[in-house]
Amino acid sequence: MSLEFRRSSGMQQTVRLLGDLGERYGAEHEYFNLKSPAEAIKLLCINKPEFMQELCEAHEHGIGYRVIQAGTDLDYPDLKLPLGSHDLIVTPVVAGSGGGGGLGKILAGVGLVAAAIFLGPIGFSAIGLSAPLLAAGTGIATAVGAIGASLILGGVSEIIAPQPVIPDLGGMFARNRFLSAESTSTDGPQSVTRGTDGRQSYAYTGAANTVGVGAVIPVAYGEVLSGSHLLSATVEVADDSDPLKTAIKAPGPQTILVGGEELHFGNFQSASGVEVRRTNNNFNANVSRVKQKRAHINLRSGATSSAKSSQVDERSGGRDSFDFVFSLVNGLNEPVSGAGSTLVDAFFTYRLTIFGNFESGADQVIGSSQATVQGLLLAGQAYKWMHRMSHGDQSNLNKVYPEVEIIEARASSGQTLFWQSYGYEQKERYG
């Protein structure tokens, strides 16, 4: 059988040397039917003795190596695993620059030559490196022993001083629907003091703390040149021109956001999936499909107001246009540190629920929606908006009635949400 035929019938594997290694010993080396990464390194050492010599001495110059295959860093035990068809990459790195803590996946060149587990001349003979490696056997064994000790100490240091893992704050909002009805919600804001509620806050940034809890702080003796770890920092922002600042910004309707967006007059707009619009009109009618409510709901968690006693006739053709009209009439703000201190943005989240009154059976939830309102508003600075939602269109549905609940709030005591009216197609009826 010819050499060409044997090669075509076997698995071709490529070993890539990056950086200075590639410049001195060739960037690509092709082999056939290699069993493991250790065998690939063995062939490189046999074909290029100077390459083997550099690996054996690299640790003396502070150089280590990363061995990568299919995007994964290999450790010493991995060198005996099957090689497969993916390219094997060997790249030099400066010792101490490993990713993740300790030496990590930065391997000593002498350890690569020794195929990770053979520490003496007998082991080298067992893998067939005989003459060249036997000559350097004693030095290699000594160096590998030192590397092994450093790995053990590195592992111990990580155990006694572990680095904390920052939790993933990401999340997913799940949509629920009742009887094919609407269930929508805007994102929360919220006030600039939200960090005091026990949640992680990113409202202000300053000098970064580069040291996690439990980091080891070295003690150096003698004359050294080193960098530093920032343990803590304090950033204080002050406006000396107005030491008794009454508010962090100019209060007014322009600061109000619903679902994180500024509302406009005219047509409904989508704010984080909720249909809302700003309005100045008064809705004073009290007919079969539109009712006055005129109720003040305190801005505190759990406060509710129901319209069960004043239900509206269900209108099947208008189930996508059930409107609520709300306004803020006595402010929306919060003192940053007690009465008389600077006013900052406040917020509240409300939930709208529509119940269906059926000809037979108990009342059922047929629609739900919620939104968050935030901003800085003083008493006397009015703000009015309309919230539109839909409900399920069910047979034998007779009347419907809504309920409003404050599910979360941070605002000054005594501030309220004024619920003016509710019913079908209020925009189309009254503008």
Helices and strands as residue ranges (DSSP letters): H 3-9, E 12-17, H 20-25, E 28-32, H 37-47, H 49-57, G 58-61, E 63-69, E 72-73, G 76-80, E 88-94, H 109-113, H 121-126, H 130-135, H 137-160, E 183-185, G 194-197, G 253-255, E 257-258, E 269-271, E 274-278, E 290-298, E 304-306, E 312-313, G 316-318, E 322-328, E 334-335, E 343-344, E 346-358, E 364-375, E 383-389, E 397-410, E 416-424, H 426-430
